């Protein structure tokens, strides 16, 4: 089985492409009756979690033979992350990801997943709160209070040192102006008349 495209995507850190590559290659292997004993199940499952496709991750997990689930501890560890995501156990995601000794194929991928996950959580916190305690940010982000504070301040949030509360800096709303064809026509005519 040729997994060179998956290996190349992992080497290039093109993690968003890995899930679709794995899905396609696994379908090809299944249609040809190819033995999948050496399939990178952990990478495949993590790829779905990386792109936040929890439904595909669940279906992939359910489709795996029980023997594969039972004999691959790294796969089970990735699934624990998936369960935490599914149950919205935000702190559990970090605990599950950091509580396992990942093999060389997954170490960098897990690190990239955690950073992507933290960015998603930070966006959620930004949209949900105007002020939030340092302890809560640390809990949701899976960081120490000091690291969570530094992360938030670097993004532009402000810290009330006495209260240990962070004031959220909301992103500026983007205003998209629709271009009206009639206005564009009148502007063109005006410019034309000014030039002549």
Secondary structure by P-SEA (a helix, b strand, c coil): ccaaaaaaaaaaccccaaaaaaaaaaaaaaaacccccccaaaaaaaaaaaacaaaaaaaaaaaccaaaaaccaaaaaaaaaaaaaaacaaaaaaaaaaccccccccaaaaaaaaaaaaaaaaaaaaaccccccaaaaaaaacccaaaaaaaaaaabbbbcccccbbbbbcccbbbbbbbbaaaaaaaaaaaaaaac
